């Protein structure tokens, strides 16, 4: 009779240990899932509050283009994040990604034309992007697309 009690005690202890391990594993997975949802929420909120509009683009010399981009969102873009943006430029149907402040053309740089002095691209401020092209711009249609660090972007087509 005592061996039955001992066997039942071992089964009960094993069941409790197994249930405890299962609960611990489920708690860890629930925490991971909660973390992933929080990261997704933060990224989504960042994209919702960020909006840009290319308001004008034109060539200013035979190999230089100026693009003016307005921050129409509710959130500032920190000055350190602007160079992490992607800029695509070229003739329509034949464009390429242009590196920021390269050593040789093609390259781009920017100034905030109506900056309040903090170096960040605040709502309602305009970014003036200067694209230095590696050849003379021929007559035709040109395409420019500016994409921020978080994927928010706008594109514009203009003629030379």
N, C-alpha and C positions, 0 to 999 in steps of 0.2 A: 504494500500500500504506500509506503514511503517513497518508493521509486516512481510511482504515478504522480505524487505531489511534486517531486523534484523535476520530473519531465514537464509537467504543466508550468512550473515556475520558470524553467528554461525557455519554454515556448512563449510565455508572457513577456519575459525580459527581451527575447529576440524580436518579438512583435513591436514592443515599445521602441527598441533601438532602431528597427527598420522604419517605423513611422516617424521617428525623430530625424533620421537621415533624409527621408523623403520630404518632410516639411522644410528642412534646412535647404535642400536643393531647390524646392519650389520657391522659397523666399528669395534665394539668390537670383533665380531667373526672373522673378517678378520685379526685383530691384533693377536688373539689367534692362528689362522692358520699360520700366518707368524712366530710367535714364535716357534711353533712346527716344522716347516720346518727348522728354523735356528738351533734348537737343533739337529735334525736329521742330518743336514749338518755337524755340529761340530763332532758328534759321528762317522759319516761315514769317515770324514777326519782323525780322530784319528786312526780308524782301518786301513785305507789305508796306513798311514805313519808308522804303527807298524807292525813288522814282526819278528818272532823268529824261530830258527831251533835248534832242539835237535841234537847235533853233535855226542854224544857218551854217553853210560851209561853202567856201570858195577858194580858188587859187589866188595867191597874192603875188607870186612870181612864177617863173616857168617851171620851178621844181619845188615850190612850197605851197602848202594848203593850210588854211586856218579853218577850224571847226569850233563853233560856240555851242556849249552844252549847258543847259539850265538844270539845276537841282530842283525838281518840282515835287520832291517827296517831303516827308515830315521829319526826316532824320538827317543829321550831318554825316558826311563821309570824312573820316579822319584823314588828315594829310598824308599819313604813312600808307594808307590803303589805295590812294589814287594811282601811284605807280604800279600797283598790282593789277590794274585794269588791263583788259585786252582791247587793242585797237586793230581793226581790220580796214584795209584801204586798197584801192586799185580800180582799174577800169572795170566797168560793170561786167560780171562774169569771169573776171580774172583778178581777184583780189588776194591779199595775203595778210598774215598777222605781222604787224609792225612792232619791233621792240622799243621799249621805253629807253630814252637817252642812250642809244647805241653809240659806238665809236665812229661808225660810218653810216651814211644813209642806206636804206630807209630807216628813219627813227622818228620818235615823237617826244615832245615835252609839253608842259602846260604852265599856265599861270591862272590864278583866280582873279579875274578882272575887277570884281567888286568885293574883294575880301575885307572882312571886318578886322583883320589883323591877327587872327588866331591861327591862320594857316590851314584851317579845316574848310571843307566845301559845305557850307551851311545851306539850308533851304533858301531858295530865291537867289542864291549866288550863281554866277556864270563862270564856267571853266572855258578858257581859251586854249585849245589844243593846236599846236603847230606841228605839222607833219612835214618833214624834209624828205623828199622823194629822191631816188637814186638816178632818175633820168628826167628828161624834159617831159612835161605833161602834154600829151597830144590832145587834139580836139576830140570831144566825145563825152560820154556819161561816165561819172565816177561814183563809186560806192564807198561809204564809210559806215562802220559799225563800232560803237563804243560799248563795252561790257564791263560792268563793275566787278569787284571781287566776289560778290554774291550771285552773279549771273544776271542781275537786272541790266537790261541793255536797251539801246535805241539805234536805229539805222536811218541813213539819209542818202539820197541820190542827188547829184548836181551835175551840171554840164560845164565844160571848159570850152 
